[in-house]
Structure formats: structure tokens, C-alpha cells
């Protein structure tokens, strides 16, 4: 949406994956993008980079060899590795009975949430004065973490992170993207 690219959006249920999705991307995860050239991109960051290569009106994507781009790689690596694992354990403690939810929460705070807050105390967004690809890549996961127990999160001292999160969640772009769509099904599923 930010890159102003027209797409055919298909909302799916992961427990009822359409055959056309699995044919495009056999790994069966979302998101999946099929470009006009019929290239299949099935990683969130790769989709973001593809879209920004088409159109980046506010300069969200830093130059390829810049220190900022290295920051993007480092933070996304932490997010997609350790933090996603901790987030999953924190959100679904019944699936991870070998871990104490409070320990997982504290580990996620120490390794990810508190360092993000410290960074945001120095600047309004993760790469500086303006929203970037890094903000867009990380905030959905931070939003999920905060959403597990918002009252608990309100008690810790992370005002910069909560302010950043609020700005992004209240943004017009986020509101437009979060539109609910009907579930899409392959035509052959109705026959």
C-alpha cells in the first residue's frame, strides 16, 4: 500500500490453505506474493524490499551498503530468530510447557524490548527521524508482544517504545492495511 502498487489481495485461513497458494508456494506460509513477472516471493522482508524497489516515495529503504542497512539486517535477524521464538512461547505457553511464561517474558524484554526502547529514547523511529523499513518490519511483532498482556506492559518503563508503537498503530497507513477482507477460496473448492 505504501509503495502504491495495485495487488490482488487474497485473505486465507491457514488451516484451510487454498490449492492455488500451495502451488505457488509449497511451504504454505504467508505472505506470498506473485509478481507481474510470475516470480514467487514468500518472505516478508523480500516482499518489502521488492515493493520498495518499485516505489519508495518517502525513502524507507536505506542504501544497500549503508550502516543503516546493516542495522536493518541485524535487527531483523534478532527479530526473526530469537525474538520470534520467545514471542511464540510467550503467546502460547500451553504449547511450550517446558518454559515458564514469566521467564520467557523477561528474556524477551531483556534481549529485544528494552534495547528497542533505549534506541527509541534517542530518536523517534528505529533508523532516525523518519519511518523506515525497519519500523515496518518490527512493529507487528512488538505489537503482538505488547498485546499478550497490555496491563503488564503498561507497568514497565518503556514509554519511548509504547509511543512509537502507538504512532504506527494509529497511522493512516496501518488503518488502511488492517482492513478485514472476506476469506478467499479457490473456485474448485466450491465444486
Protein Blocks (a to p, Z undefined) as FASTA:
>chain_A
ZZopacddddddfklccfklmmmmmnopacddddfkopacfbfklmmmmmmmmocfkopa
gcfkbmklmmmmmmmmmmmmmmmmmmmmmmmmmlmmmbcfklmmmmmmmmmmmmmmmmmm
mpmbfnljbccfklmmmmmmmmmmmmmmmmlmmmpccfkmmmmmmmmmmpmklmmmmpcc
dddddfklmZZ
